[in-house]
Amino acid sequence: MPSFDIVSEFDSHEVTNAVDQANREVSTRFDFKGSNAQFEQQEDSIVMKAESAFQLQQMLPMLYAKMTKRGIDIGCMESGNPQTTGRTAQQTITLKQGLETPVAKKIVKLIKDKKLKVQAAIQGDKVRVTGKKRDDLQQVMKILKEEELGQPLQFNNFRD
């Protein structure tokens, strides 16, 4: 029976490459000369450090551009509020991976509302969709691509 999984994930190695490229660009840009502006990657977040909140505002589009060039959907990034302490400012950007339960339930409800001949089941941080026909599964993919769920989705583990 054909099936596929709906997931929301990113390649952490590509995130590392994008952060390295953004650090390189910050170090070579004229308006950042002499400042200690940098990006630091942690487990599931990126911390931007600069001398002012204005520099943080300039650094964020740089990071987004590098992520997009590396094939990472910026919808998985959630930026926090900048905090200024004395002479430094920093901002944390959280990277979301995996489908949260409310989003997974919304996906299952959306699939059931379309009355297609497929079954959707939540399995941890992914949703498995099974059906008798490949065409039905492809139609589910098309529906989910058109829908705005607030999180980037990928379809993998397609089996015939």
Sequence and secondary structure as in RCSB ss.txt:
>XXXX:A:sequence
MPSFDIVSEFDSHEVTNAVDQANREVSTRFDFKGSNAQFEQQEDSIVMKAESAFQLQQMLPMLYAKMTKRGIDIG
CMESGNPQTTGRTAQQTITLKQGLETPVAKKIVKLIKDKKLKVQAAIQGDKVRVTGKKRDDLQQVMKILKEEELG
QPLQFNNFRD
>XXXX:A:secstr
  EEEEE    HHHHHHHHHHHHHHHHH GGGTTS  EEEE SSEEEEEESSHHHHHHHHHHHHHHHHHTT  GG
GEEE   EEETTEEEEEEEE  S  HHHHHHHHHHHHHTT SEEEEEETTEEEEEES HHHHHHHHHHHHHS  S
S  EEEEEE 
